[in-house]
Amino acid sequence: MDDAALKATLQARSLALQNLRVVMRAAQRHSMQIEKQCGVSGAQLWVMQEVFDQPGLRIGELAARMSIHQTTASNLVDALVKKSHLRKARDQPDQRVVTLHLTDTGQAVIGAAPQPARGLLPSALGRLDAASLEQLNSGLAALLAVVAPADRQAGLQPLAFTM
């Protein structure tokens, strides 16, 4: 590799690292603002927003909407039930089915929450067009192949600072 190509590669690497830091810190700041203002984590607020948008949501449906493992969704729900922000109800025809509903306290939290309630990253990704998402996924796949090729389960867990 000649000097110009090496310099360009180093600059691109530096810019990518800086951009990743900006994205992660912005998401972390948003999550901290939620925690400070609402007393719930960013992931918990996202749960509440999903239930607000679709009362009666099931835990499996919630997990799919949030792209997280069902056990993780269940743990988030249990924490919100303990805080009296959510309640679980059994479906009348099938008592095995548990549905989720916001309490009055939970609705007050949603009403006072900073936006976007689903989190900065999910909201931003939702505003990208299909071509941009494809390009982003391609670049991230290349990075993941080097960083954590076998740790695909990590993608089903919220970021630690949102928990």
DSSP file (Angstrom, degrees, kcal/mol; ACC not computed):
  #  RESIDUE AA STRUCTURE BP1 BP2  ACC     N-H-->O    O-->H-N    N-H-->O    O-->H-N    TCO  KAPPA ALPHA  PHI   PSI    X-CA   Y-CA   Z-CA
    1    1 A M              0   0    0      0, 0.0     2,-0.0     0, 0.0     0, 0.0   0.000 360.0 360.0 360.0 129.1    0.0    0.0    0.0
    2    2 A D     >  -     0   0    0      1,-0.1     4,-2.5     4,-0.0     5,-0.2  -0.248 360.0 -99.6 -77.1 171.4    1.5    3.4   -1.0
    3    3 A D  H  > S+     0   0    0      1,-0.2     4,-2.5     2,-0.2     5,-0.2   0.868 121.2  51.2 -60.9 -39.8    1.6    6.3    1.4
    4    4 A A  H  > S+     0   0    0      2,-0.2     4,-2.3     1,-0.2    -1,-0.2   0.908 112.2  46.1 -66.0 -41.9   -1.5    8.1    0.0
    5    5 A A  H  > S+     0   0    0      2,-0.2     4,-2.3     1,-0.2    -2,-0.2   0.898 113.2  49.9 -67.6 -40.2   -3.6    4.9    0.3
    6    6 A L  H  X S+     0   0    0     -4,-2.5     4,-2.5     2,-0.2    -2,-0.2   0.921 111.3  48.7 -63.7 -43.9   -2.4    4.3    3.8
    7    7 A K  H  X S+     0   0    0     -4,-2.5     4,-2.3     1,-0.2    -2,-0.2   0.916 111.7  49.3 -62.3 -43.8   -3.2    7.9    4.8
    8    8 A A  H  X S+     0   0    0     -4,-2.3     4,-2.3     2,-0.2    -1,-0.2   0.894 111.5  49.5 -63.5 -40.3   -6.7    7.6    3.3
    9    9 A T  H  X S+     0   0    0     -4,-2.3     4,-2.6     2,-0.2    -2,-0.2   0.922 111.3  48.6 -64.6 -44.8   -7.3    4.3    5.1
   10   10 A L  H  X S+     0   0    0     -4,-2.5     4,-2.3     1,-0.2    -2,-0.2   0.887 112.4  48.7 -63.4 -39.1   -6.1    5.8    8.4
   11   11 A Q  H  X S+     0   0    0     -4,-2.3     4,-2.5     2,-0.2    -1,-0.2   0.908 111.8  48.6 -66.6 -41.9   -8.4    8.8    7.9
   12   12 A A  H  X S+     0   0    0     -4,-2.3     4,-2.5     2,-0.2    -2,-0.2   0.908 112.3  49.0 -64.8 -41.6  -11.4    6.7    7.1
   13   13 A R  H  X S+     0   0    0     -4,-2.6     4,-2.4     2,-0.2    -2,-0.2   0.919 112.0  48.8 -62.7 -44.1  -10.8    4.5   10.1
   14   14 A S  H  X S+     0   0    0     -4,-2.3     4,-2.4     1,-0.2    -2,-0.2   0.917 112.2  48.1 -62.9 -44.2  -10.5    7.5   12.3
   15   15 A L  H  X S+     0   0    0     -4,-2.5     4,-2.7     2,-0.2    -2,-0.2   0.906 111.2  50.5 -63.7 -42.5  -13.7    9.1   11.0
   16   16 A A  H  X S+     0   0    0     -4,-2.5     4,-2.5     2,-0.2    -2,-0.2   0.921 111.2  48.8 -62.0 -43.8  -15.6    5.8   11.4
   17   17 A L  H  X S+     0   0    0     -4,-2.4     4,-2.1     2,-0.2    -2,-0.2   0.921 112.5  47.7 -62.4 -44.5  -14.4    5.5   15.0
   18   18 A Q  H  X S+     0   0    0     -4,-2.4     4,-2.4     1,-0.2    -2,-0.2   0.913 111.6  50.5 -62.7 -42.7  -15.4    9.1   15.7
   19   19 A N  H  X S+     0   0    0     -4,-2.7     4,-2.3     1,-0.2    -2,-0.2   0.904 109.3  50.6 -64.0 -41.1  -18.8    8.6   14.1
   20   20 A L  H  X S+     0   0    0     -4,-2.5     4,-2.6     1,-0.2     5,-0.2   0.907 110.4  50.7 -62.0 -40.9  -19.5    5.4   16.1
   21   21 A R  H  X S+     0   0    0     -4,-2.1     4,-2.7     2,-0.2     5,-0.2   0.914 109.4  50.3 -62.4 -42.9  -18.5    7.3   19.3
   22   22 A V  H  X S+     0   0    0     -4,-2.4     4,-2.3     2,-0.2    -2,-0.2   0.929 112.3  47.3 -61.8 -45.3  -20.9   10.2   18.4
   23   23 A V  H  X S+     0   0    0     -4,-2.3     4,-2.2     2,-0.2    -2,-0.2   0.943 114.8  45.2 -62.0 -48.8  -23.8    7.7   17.8
   24   24 A M  H  X S+     0   0    0     -4,-2.6     4,-2.4     1,-0.2    -2,-0.2   0.902 114.4  48.1 -65.0 -41.0  -23.2    5.8   21.0
   25   25 A R  H  X S+     0   0    0     -4,-2.7     4,-2.9    -5,-0.2    -1,-0.2   0.882 110.4  51.6 -69.1 -36.4  -22.8    8.9   23.2
   26   26 A A  H  X S+     0   0    0     -4,-2.3     4,-2.2    -5,-0.2    -1,-0.2   0.924 112.5  46.1 -63.8 -43.2  -25.9   10.5   21.7
   27   27 A A  H  X S+     0   0    0     -4,-2.2     4,-2.3    -5,-0.2    -2,-0.2   0.900 113.4  49.7 -65.2 -40.3  -27.9    7.3   22.5
   28   28 A Q  H  X S+     0   0    0     -4,-2.4     4,-2.5     2,-0.2    -2,-0.2   0.919 110.2  49.7 -65.4 -43.9  -26.4    7.2   26.0
   29   29 A R  H  X S+     0   0    0     -4,-2.9     4,-2.3     2,-0.2    -2,-0.2   0.915 111.3  49.8 -60.4 -43.2  -27.2   10.8   26.7
   30   30 A H  H  X S+     0   0    0     -4,-2.2     4,-2.1     1,-0.2    -1,-0.2   0.923 111.4  48.5 -62.3 -43.9  -30.8   10.3   25.5
   31   31 A S  H  X S+     0   0    0     -4,-2.3     4,-2.4     1,-0.2    -1,-0.2   0.898 111.0  50.3 -63.6 -40.7  -31.1    7.2   27.8
   32   32 A M  H  X S+     0   0    0     -4,-2.5     4,-2.6     1,-0.2    -1,-0.2   0.879 108.7  52.7 -65.3 -37.3  -29.7    9.1   30.7
   33   33 A Q  H  X S+     0   0    0     -4,-2.3     4,-2.6     2,-0.2     5,-0.2   0.902 109.4  49.4 -63.8 -41.2  -32.2   11.9   30.1
   34   34 A I  H  X>S+     0   0    0     -4,-2.1     4,-3.2     2,-0.2     5,-0.6   0.943 112.0  47.9 -61.2 -48.7  -35.0    9.4   30.2
   35   35 A E  H  X5S+     0   0    0     -4,-2.4     4,-1.8     1,-0.2    -2,-0.2   0.922 115.5  44.7 -59.7 -46.0  -33.8    7.9   33.4
   36   36 A K  H  <5S+     0   0    0     -4,-2.6    -1,-0.2     1,-0.2    -2,-0.2   0.910 121.8  37.1 -65.8 -43.4  -33.4   11.2   35.1
   37   37 A Q  H  <5S+     0   0    0     -4,-2.6    -2,-0.2    -5,-0.2    -1,-0.2   0.831 132.3  22.7 -80.3 -33.7  -36.7   12.7   33.9
   38   38 A C  H  <5S-     0   0    0     -4,-3.2    -3,-0.2     2,-0.3    -2,-0.2   0.620  90.3-125.8-114.3 -17.5  -38.9    9.6   34.1
   39   39 A G  S  <<S+     0   0    0     -4,-1.8     2,-0.3    -5,-0.6    -4,-0.2   0.660  79.7  95.6  76.2  14.6  -37.3    7.2   36.6
   40   40 A V  S    S-     0   0    0     -6,-0.5    -1,-0.3    69,-0.1    -2,-0.3  -0.919  78.4-104.0-129.9 159.2  -37.3    4.3   34.1
   41   41 A S     >  -     0   0    0     -2,-0.3     4,-2.4   122,-0.2     5,-0.2  -0.289  34.2-107.0 -75.5 167.2  -34.6    3.1   31.7
   42   42 A G  H  > S+     0   0    0    119,-0.3     4,-2.0     1,-0.2   121,-0.2   0.902 122.1  49.7 -60.0 -41.9  -34.6    3.8   28.0
   43   43 A A  H  > S+     0   0    0    119,-2.9     4,-2.0     2,-0.2    -1,-0.2   0.885 110.0  51.1 -66.0 -38.2  -35.6    0.2   27.3
   44   44 A Q  H  > S+     0   0    0    118,-0.6     4,-2.3     2,-0.2    -2,-0.2   0.896 108.9  50.8 -66.0 -39.6  -38.4    0.3   29.8
   45   45 A L  H  X S+     0   0    0     -4,-2.4     4,-2.4     1,-0.2    -1,-0.2   0.896 107.6  53.6 -64.4 -38.2  -39.8    3.5   28.3
   46   46 A W  H  X S+     0   0    0     -4,-2.0     4,-2.3     2,-0.2    -2,-0.2   0.915 107.4  51.4 -61.5 -42.7  -39.7    1.8   24.9
   47   47 A V  H  X S+     0   0    0     -4,-2.0     4,-2.2     1,-0.2     5,-0.2   0.944 110.3  49.2 -56.3 -48.5  -41.7   -1.1   26.3
   48   48 A M  H  X S+     0   0    0     -4,-2.3     4,-2.5     1,-0.2    -2,-0.2   0.874 108.9  52.3 -62.3 -37.9  -44.2    1.4   27.7
   49   49 A Q  H  X S+     0   0    0     -4,-2.4     4,-2.5     2,-0.2    -1,-0.2   0.910 108.8  50.1 -64.8 -41.7  -44.5    3.2   24.3
   50   50 A E  H  X S+     0   0    0     -4,-2.3     4,-1.7     2,-0.2    -2,-0.2   0.911 113.5  45.1 -62.7 -42.1  -45.2   -0.1   22.5
   51   51 A V  H  < S+     0   0    0     -4,-2.2    51,-0.2     2,-0.2    -2,-0.2   0.864 111.3  53.8 -70.4 -35.8  -47.9   -1.0   25.0
   52   52 A F  H  < S+     0   0    0     -4,-2.5    -2,-0.2    -5,-0.2    -1,-0.2   0.921 111.5  45.6 -61.0 -44.0  -49.3    2.6   24.8
   53   53 A D  H  < S+     0   0    0     -4,-2.5    -2,-0.2     1,-0.3    -1,-0.2   0.810 130.2  22.2 -70.8 -30.6  -49.5    2.2   21.0
   54   54 A Q  S >< S-     0   0    0     -4,-1.7     3,-1.3    -5,-0.2    -1,-0.3  -0.659  78.4-158.4-140.3  82.3  -51.1   -1.2   21.2
   55   55 A P  T 3  S+     0   0    0      0, 0.0    46,-0.2     0, 0.0    -3,-0.1  -0.316  81.5  35.7 -58.2 140.9  -52.8   -2.0   24.5
   56   56 A G  T 3  S+     0   0    0     44,-3.0    45,-0.2     1,-0.2    -5,-0.1   0.542  81.6 161.3  90.5   7.2  -53.2   -5.7   25.1
   57   57 A L  E <   -A  100   0A   0     -3,-1.3    43,-2.1    43,-0.6    -1,-0.2  -0.279  34.4-129.9 -59.1 145.1  -49.8   -6.5   23.5
   58   58 A R  E  >  -A   99   0A   0     41,-0.2     4,-2.5     1,-0.1     5,-0.2  -0.642  19.2-114.1 -95.2 158.0  -48.4   -9.9   24.3
   59   59 A I  H  > S+     0   0    0     39,-0.5     4,-2.7     1,-0.2     5,-0.2   0.891 116.8  52.2 -60.8 -41.1  -44.8  -10.4   25.5
   60   60 A G  H  > S+     0   0    0      2,-0.2     4,-2.0     1,-0.2    -1,-0.2   0.894 110.8  47.7 -61.6 -40.3  -43.8  -12.3   22.4
   61   61 A E  H  > S+     0   0    0      2,-0.2     4,-2.3     1,-0.2    -2,-0.2   0.897 111.1  51.7 -66.8 -40.0  -45.2   -9.5   20.2
   62   62 A L  H  X S+     0   0    0     -4,-2.5     4,-2.0     2,-0.2    -2,-0.2   0.934 108.3  51.0 -60.9 -47.4  -43.3   -6.9   22.3
   63   63 A A  H  X>S+     0   0    0     -4,-2.7     5,-2.2     1,-0.2     4,-0.8   0.904 110.6  49.3 -58.0 -43.0  -40.1   -8.8   21.9
   64   64 A A  H ><5S+     0   0    0     -4,-2.0     3,-0.6     1,-0.2    -1,-0.2   0.910 110.0  50.6 -64.3 -42.3  -40.5   -8.9   18.1
   65   65 A R  H 3<5S+     0   0    0     -4,-2.3    -1,-0.2     1,-0.2    -2,-0.2   0.844 117.2  40.3 -64.0 -33.6  -41.3   -5.2   18.0
   66   66 A M  H 3<5S-     0   0    0     -4,-2.0    -1,-0.2    -5,-0.2    -2,-0.2   0.476 106.1-125.8 -94.9  -3.1  -38.2   -4.4   20.0
   67   67 A S  T <<5 +     0   0    0     -4,-0.8     2,-0.3    -3,-0.6    -3,-0.2   0.917  68.7 124.8  56.8  46.0  -35.9   -7.0   18.3
   68   68 A I      < -     0   0    0     -5,-2.2    -1,-0.2    -6,-0.1    89,-0.2  -0.857  69.6 -86.1-128.6 165.0  -35.0   -8.5   21.6
   69   69 A H     >  -     0   0    0     87,-2.4     4,-2.1    -2,-0.3     3,-0.2  -0.397  37.2-120.4 -68.5 147.6  -35.2  -12.0   23.1
   70   70 A Q  H  > S+     0   0    0      1,-0.2     4,-2.4     2,-0.2     5,-0.1   0.844 113.3  55.3 -60.5 -36.0  -38.5  -12.9   24.8
   71   71 A T  H  > S+     0   0    0      2,-0.2     4,-2.2     1,-0.2    -1,-0.2   0.901 107.3  49.8 -64.0 -40.7  -36.8  -13.5   28.1
   72   72 A T  H  > S+     0   0    0      2,-0.2     4,-2.2    -3,-0.2    -2,-0.2   0.917 110.7  49.7 -63.3 -43.8  -35.4   -9.9   28.0
   73   73 A A  H  X S+     0   0    0     -4,-2.1     4,-2.5     1,-0.2    -2,-0.2   0.910 109.9  51.5 -60.5 -42.6  -38.8   -8.5   27.2
   74   74 A S  H  X S+     0   0    0     -4,-2.4     4,-2.7     1,-0.2    -1,-0.2   0.897 109.1  50.1 -62.4 -41.3  -40.3  -10.5   30.1
   75   75 A N  H  X S+     0   0    0     -4,-2.2     4,-1.9     2,-0.2    -1,-0.2   0.896 110.9  49.1 -65.0 -40.2  -37.7   -9.1   32.5
   76   76 A L  H  X S+     0   0    0     -4,-2.2     4,-1.8     2,-0.2    -2,-0.2   0.919 112.4  48.6 -63.6 -43.2  -38.3   -5.5   31.3
   77   77 A V  H  X S+     0   0    0     -4,-2.5     4,-2.4     1,-0.2    -2,-0.2   0.924 108.7  53.1 -62.7 -45.5  -42.1   -6.0   31.8
   78   78 A D  H  X S+     0   0    0     -4,-2.7     4,-2.2     1,-0.2    -1,-0.2   0.893 107.9  51.0 -58.9 -40.4  -41.6   -7.5   35.3
   79   79 A A  H  X S+     0   0    0     -4,-1.9     4,-1.3     1,-0.2    -1,-0.2   0.889 111.5  47.7 -64.0 -38.4  -39.6   -4.5   36.3
   80   80 A L  H  <>S+     0   0    0     -4,-1.8     5,-2.7     2,-0.2     6,-1.1   0.830 108.8  53.8 -72.8 -31.6  -42.4   -2.1   35.0
   81   81 A V  H ><5S+     0   0    0     -4,-2.4     3,-1.4     4,-0.2    -2,-0.2   0.913 107.4  51.7 -65.2 -42.6  -45.1   -4.2   36.8
   82   82 A K  H 3<5S+     0   0    0     -4,-2.2    -2,-0.2     1,-0.3    -1,-0.2   0.831 109.1  50.1 -62.6 -32.5  -43.1   -3.8   40.1
   83   83 A K  T 3<5S-     0   0    0     -4,-1.3    -1,-0.3    -5,-0.1    -2,-0.2   0.444 115.1-120.2 -83.9  -0.2  -43.0    0.0   39.5
   84   84 A S  T < 5S+     0   0    0     -3,-1.4    22,-0.4     2,-0.2    21,-0.4   0.759  84.0 115.0  65.3  27.6  -46.8   -0.1   38.9
   85   85 A H  S   <S+     0   0    0     -5,-2.7    18,-2.1    20,-0.2     2,-0.3   0.690  77.2  30.6 -94.4 -23.7  -46.4    1.3   35.3
   86   86 A L  E     -B  102   0A   0     -6,-1.1     2,-0.4    16,-0.3    16,-0.2  -0.924  65.4-159.1-130.2 155.0  -47.7   -1.8   33.6
   87   87 A R  E     -B  101   0A   0     14,-2.7    14,-2.1    -2,-0.3     2,-0.4  -0.991  13.1-137.6-132.9 148.2  -50.2   -4.5   34.5
   88   88 A K  E     -B  100   0A   0     -2,-0.4     2,-0.4    12,-0.2    12,-0.2  -0.801  21.5-172.3 -99.4 143.9  -50.5   -8.0   33.2
   89   89 A A  E     -B   99   0A   0     10,-2.5    10,-3.4    -2,-0.4     2,-0.4  -0.984  22.7-123.2-135.5 147.7  -53.9   -9.4   32.4
   90   90 A R  E     -B   98   0A   0     -2,-0.4     8,-0.2     8,-0.2     2,-0.2  -0.755  32.8-115.3 -88.8 134.6  -55.1  -12.8   31.4
   91   91 A D        -     0   0    0      6,-2.7     6,-0.2     3,-0.5    -1,-0.0  -0.481  23.0-131.0 -67.1 135.6  -57.0  -13.0   28.1
   92   92 A Q  S    S+     0   0    0      1,-0.2     3,-0.3    -2,-0.2    -1,-0.1   0.933 100.3  41.1 -58.8 -54.2  -60.6  -14.1   28.8
   93   93 A P  S    S+     0   0    0      0, 0.0     2,-0.5     0, 0.0    -1,-0.2   0.889 127.6  30.5 -65.5 -36.8  -61.0  -16.9   26.2
   94   94 A D    >   -     0   0    0      1,-0.1     3,-1.8     3,-0.1    -3,-0.5  -0.904  66.2-166.5-127.3 102.5  -57.5  -18.4   26.8
   95   95 A Q  T 3  S+     0   0    0     -2,-0.5    -1,-0.1     1,-0.3    -3,-0.1   0.610  85.0  69.1 -66.4 -11.9  -56.2  -17.9   30.3
   96   96 A R  T 3  S+     0   0    0     -6,-0.1     2,-0.4     2,-0.0    -1,-0.3   0.741  82.1  89.2 -75.8 -21.7  -52.7  -18.9   29.2
   97   97 A V    <   -     0   0    0     -3,-1.8    -6,-2.7    -6,-0.2     2,-0.5  -0.647  62.8-161.6 -84.1 126.2  -52.4  -15.7   27.2
   98   98 A V  E     - B   0  90A   0     -2,-0.4   -39,-0.5    -8,-0.2     2,-0.3  -0.926   7.1-167.1-108.0 127.0  -51.0  -12.7   29.1
   99   99 A T  E     -AB  58  89A   0    -10,-3.4   -10,-2.5    -2,-0.5     2,-0.4  -0.798  13.8-129.3-112.2 157.9  -51.6   -9.2   27.7
  100  100 A L  E     +AB  57  88A   0    -43,-2.1   -44,-3.0    -2,-0.3   -43,-0.6  -0.853  24.4 175.7-112.8 140.9  -50.0   -5.9   28.8
  101  101 A H  E     - B   0  87A   0    -14,-2.1   -14,-2.7    -2,-0.4     2,-0.2  -0.999  29.3-118.6-142.5 141.6  -51.6   -2.7   29.7
  102  102 A L  E     - B   0  86A   0     -2,-0.3   -16,-0.3   -16,-0.2     2,-0.1  -0.552  26.7-139.2 -74.8 142.8  -50.3    0.7   30.9
  103  103 A T     >  -     0   0    0    -18,-2.1     4,-2.3    -2,-0.2     5,-0.2  -0.397  33.6 -97.2 -86.7 175.9  -51.5    1.8   34.3
  104  104 A D  H  > S+     0   0    0      1,-0.2     4,-1.9     2,-0.2     5,-0.1   0.892 129.0  52.2 -60.8 -38.4  -52.5    5.4   35.0
  105  105 A T  H  > S+     0   0    0    -21,-0.4     4,-2.0     1,-0.2    -1,-0.2   0.916 108.8  49.9 -63.1 -43.3  -49.0    5.9   36.4
  106  106 A G  H  > S+     0   0    0    -22,-0.4     4,-2.3     1,-0.2    -2,-0.2   0.882 108.6  52.0 -62.9 -39.5  -47.5    4.4   33.3
  107  107 A Q  H  X S+     0   0    0     -4,-2.3     4,-2.3     1,-0.2    -1,-0.2   0.874 107.9  52.4 -65.4 -36.2  -49.5    6.7   31.0
  108  108 A A  H  X S+     0   0    0     -4,-1.9     4,-1.4     2,-0.2    -2,-0.2   0.896 108.7  50.5 -65.3 -39.5  -48.3    9.7   33.1
  109  109 A V  H  X S+     0   0    0     -4,-2.0     4,-0.8     1,-0.2     3,-0.4   0.937 110.9  48.3 -63.4 -46.3  -44.7    8.6   32.5
  110  110 A I  H >< S+     0   0    0     -4,-2.3     3,-0.8     1,-0.2    -2,-0.2   0.907 109.4  53.8 -59.9 -41.8  -45.3    8.3   28.8
  111  111 A G  H 3< S+     0   0    0     -4,-2.3    -1,-0.2     1,-0.2    -2,-0.2   0.807 115.4  38.8 -64.2 -29.5  -46.9   11.7   28.7
  112  112 A A  H 3< S+     0   0    0     -4,-1.4    -1,-0.2    -3,-0.4    -2,-0.2   0.451  92.1 116.9 -98.8  -2.2  -43.9   13.4   30.3
  113  113 A A    <<  -     0   0    0     -4,-0.8     4,-0.1    -3,-0.8     2,-0.1  -0.345  69.0-112.4 -74.6 144.7  -41.2   11.4   28.6
  114  114 A P        -     0   0    0      0, 0.0    -1,-0.1     0, 0.0    -2,-0.1  -0.443  54.2 -79.7 -67.6 149.3  -38.6   12.9   26.3
  115  115 A Q  S    S+     0   0    0      1,-0.2     2,-0.1    -2,-0.1     5,-0.1  -0.730 107.4  46.9-100.7 151.2  -38.9   11.9   22.7
  116  116 A P    >   -     0   0    0      0, 0.0     3,-1.4     0, 0.0    -1,-0.2   0.414  64.9-173.9 -81.1 134.4  -38.3    9.7   21.0
  117  117 A A  T 3  S+     0   0    0      1,-0.3   -68,-0.2    -4,-0.1   -69,-0.1   0.758  82.4  59.6 -67.0 -26.0  -39.7    7.3   23.5
  118  118 A R  T 3  S-     0   0    0      1,-0.2    -1,-0.3   -69,-0.1   -72,-0.1   0.526 122.2 -94.5 -80.6  -4.1  -38.5    4.2   21.5
  119  119 A G    <>  -     0   0    0     -3,-1.4     4,-1.7     1,-0.1    -1,-0.2  -0.097  30.0 -88.5 105.0 154.8  -34.9    5.5   21.8
  120  120 A L  H  > S+     0   0    0    -93,-0.2     4,-2.5     2,-0.2     5,-0.2   0.912 120.1  48.1 -65.8 -45.8  -32.7    7.5   19.6
  121  121 A L  H  > S+     0   0    0      2,-0.2     4,-2.8     1,-0.2     5,-0.2   0.948 112.3  46.0 -66.8 -49.7  -31.2    4.7   17.6
  122  122 A P  H  > S+     0   0    0      0, 0.0     4,-1.8     0, 0.0    -1,-0.2   0.904 115.5  48.7 -59.3 -37.9  -34.5    2.9   16.7
  123  123 A S  H  X S+     0   0    0     -4,-1.7     4,-0.7     2,-0.2    -2,-0.2   0.933 112.6  46.7 -66.3 -45.5  -36.0    6.3   15.8
  124  124 A A  H >< S+     0   0    0     -4,-2.5     3,-1.1     1,-0.2     4,-0.4   0.916 111.4  51.2 -63.8 -43.3  -33.1    7.3   13.6
  125  125 A L  H >< S+     0   0    0     -4,-2.8     3,-1.2     1,-0.3    -1,-0.2   0.859 104.5  58.9 -62.2 -34.2  -33.0    4.0   11.8
  126  126 A G  H 3< S+     0   0    0     -4,-1.8    -1,-0.3    -5,-0.2    -2,-0.2   0.694 102.4  54.2 -67.3 -18.8  -36.7    4.3   11.1
  127  127 A R  T << S+     0   0    0     -3,-1.1    -1,-0.2    -4,-0.7     2,-0.2   0.505  89.2  96.0 -93.8  -5.3  -36.0    7.6    9.3
  128  128 A L  S <  S-     0   0    0     -3,-1.2     2,-0.1    -4,-0.4    -3,-0.0  -0.600  75.9-120.3 -84.8 146.9  -33.5    6.0    6.9
  129  129 A D     >  -     0   0    0     -2,-0.2     4,-2.3     1,-0.1     5,-0.2  -0.329  31.6-100.0 -78.3 168.6  -34.5    4.8    3.5
  130  130 A A  H  > S+     0   0    0      1,-0.2     4,-2.4     2,-0.2     5,-0.2   0.861 121.4  52.0 -59.4 -40.1  -34.1    1.2    2.4
  131  131 A A  H  > S+     0   0    0      2,-0.2     4,-2.3     1,-0.2    -1,-0.2   0.908 110.5  47.9 -66.2 -41.4  -30.9    1.9    0.4
  132  132 A S  H  > S+     0   0    0      2,-0.2     4,-2.6     1,-0.2    -2,-0.2   0.899 111.9  50.1 -65.6 -40.4  -29.2    3.6    3.4
  133  133 A L  H  X S+     0   0    0     -4,-2.3     4,-2.9     2,-0.2    -2,-0.2   0.902 110.5  50.2 -64.0 -40.6  -30.2    0.8    5.7
  134  134 A E  H  X S+     0   0    0     -4,-2.4     4,-2.1     2,-0.2    -2,-0.2   0.920 112.2  46.8 -63.6 -43.4  -28.8   -1.8    3.3
  135  135 A Q  H  X S+     0   0    0     -4,-2.3     4,-2.2     2,-0.2    -2,-0.2   0.913 113.6  48.6 -64.6 -43.3  -25.5    0.1    3.0
  136  136 A L  H  X S+     0   0    0     -4,-2.6     4,-2.8     1,-0.2     5,-0.2   0.932 111.7  49.2 -62.0 -47.2  -25.4    0.5    6.8
  137  137 A N  H  X S+     0   0    0     -4,-2.9     4,-2.4     1,-0.2    -1,-0.2   0.870 109.6  52.4 -61.9 -37.4  -26.1   -3.2    7.4
  138  138 A S  H  X S+     0   0    0     -4,-2.1     4,-1.8    -5,-0.2    -1,-0.2   0.935 112.4  44.5 -64.0 -46.8  -23.4   -4.2    4.9
  139  139 A G  H  X S+     0   0    0     -4,-2.2     4,-2.0     1,-0.2    -2,-0.2   0.902 114.4  48.8 -65.3 -41.3  -20.8   -2.1    6.6
  140  140 A L  H  X S+     0   0    0     -4,-2.8     4,-3.0     2,-0.2    -1,-0.2   0.874 107.8  55.3 -67.0 -36.7  -21.8   -3.3   10.1
  141  141 A A  H  X S+     0   0    0     -4,-2.4     4,-1.9    -5,-0.2    -1,-0.2   0.903 107.9  49.3 -62.0 -40.8  -21.8   -6.9    8.9
  142  142 A A  H  X S+     0   0    0     -4,-1.8     4,-0.8     2,-0.2    -2,-0.2   0.909 113.0  47.0 -64.3 -41.7  -18.2   -6.4    7.8
  143  143 A L  H >X S+     0   0    0     -4,-2.0     4,-2.5     1,-0.2     3,-0.9   0.919 111.4  50.9 -65.3 -44.4  -17.3   -4.9   11.1
  144  144 A L  H 3X S+     0   0    0     -4,-3.0     4,-1.7     1,-0.2    -1,-0.2   0.839 100.5  63.2 -63.6 -33.4  -19.0   -7.6   13.1
  145  145 A A  H 3< S+     0   0    0     -4,-1.9    -1,-0.2     1,-0.2    -2,-0.2   0.808 114.3  34.2 -61.5 -28.0  -17.2  -10.3   11.1
  146  146 A V  H << S+     0   0    0     -3,-0.9    -2,-0.2    -4,-0.8    -1,-0.2   0.831 125.2  39.8 -92.4 -39.3  -14.0   -8.9   12.6
  147  147 A V  H  < S-     0   0    0     -4,-2.5    -3,-0.2     1,-0.2    -2,-0.2   0.953 136.0  -5.9 -79.9 -53.1  -15.2   -7.9   16.0
  148  148 A A    ><  +     0   0    0     -4,-1.7     3,-1.0    -5,-0.2    -1,-0.2  -0.508  63.3 166.3-147.4  68.9  -17.6  -10.6   17.2
  149  149 A P  T 3  S+     0   0    0      0, 0.0     3,-0.2     0, 0.0    -1,-0.1   0.769  83.2  37.2 -63.3 -24.7  -18.3  -13.2   14.5
  150  150 A A  T 3  S+     0   0    0      1,-0.2     2,-0.7    -6,-0.1     3,-0.3   0.452  94.0  86.2-105.8  -0.6  -19.9  -15.7   16.9
  151  151 A D    X   +     0   0    0     -3,-1.0     3,-1.0     1,-0.2     4,-0.3  -0.319  40.3 136.6-100.5  52.2  -21.8  -13.3   19.2
  152  152 A R  G >   +     0   0    0     -2,-0.7     3,-1.3     1,-0.2    -1,-0.2   0.751  63.6  69.1 -69.4 -24.1  -25.0  -12.9   17.3
  153  153 A Q  G >  S+     0   0    0     -3,-0.3     3,-2.1     1,-0.3    -1,-0.2   0.770  83.4  73.1 -65.2 -25.0  -27.1  -13.3   20.5
  154  154 A A  G X  S+     0   0    0     -3,-1.0     3,-1.4     1,-0.3    -1,-0.3   0.787  85.5  66.3 -60.3 -26.1  -25.8   -9.9   21.6
  155  155 A G  G <  S+     0   0    0     -3,-1.3    -1,-0.3    -4,-0.3    -2,-0.2   0.616  92.8  60.7 -70.6 -11.7  -28.1   -8.3   19.0
  156  156 A L  G <  S+     0   0    0     -3,-2.1   -87,-2.4    -4,-0.2    -1,-0.3   0.201  94.3  77.0 -99.8  15.1  -31.1   -9.5   20.9
  157  157 A Q  S <  S-     0   0    0     -3,-1.4     3,-0.1   -89,-0.2   -89,-0.0  -0.978  83.4-116.7-124.4 137.3  -30.2   -7.5   24.1
  158  158 A P        -     0   0    0      0, 0.0     5,-0.1     0, 0.0    -2,-0.1  -0.271  48.5 -83.4 -63.0 158.4  -30.7   -3.8   24.6
  159  159 A L    >>  -     0   0    0      1,-0.1     3,-2.1    -4,-0.1     4,-0.6  -0.355  41.2-116.1 -61.2 144.8  -27.5   -1.8   25.1
  160  160 A A  G >4 S+     0   0    0      1,-0.3     3,-1.1     2,-0.2    -1,-0.1   0.839 113.0  57.0 -55.4 -38.1  -26.4   -1.8   28.7
  161  161 A F  G 34 S+     0   0    0      1,-0.2  -119,-0.3     2,-0.1    -1,-0.3   0.604 103.7  54.6 -74.4  -7.9  -26.9    1.9   29.3
  162  162 A T  G <4        0   0    0     -3,-2.1  -119,-2.9     1,-0.2  -118,-0.6   0.556 360.0 360.0 -96.2  -8.9  -30.6    1.6   28.3
  163  163 A M    <<        0   0    0     -3,-1.1  -122,-0.2    -4,-0.6    -1,-0.2   0.474 360.0 360.0 -80.9 360.0  -31.4   -1.1   30.8
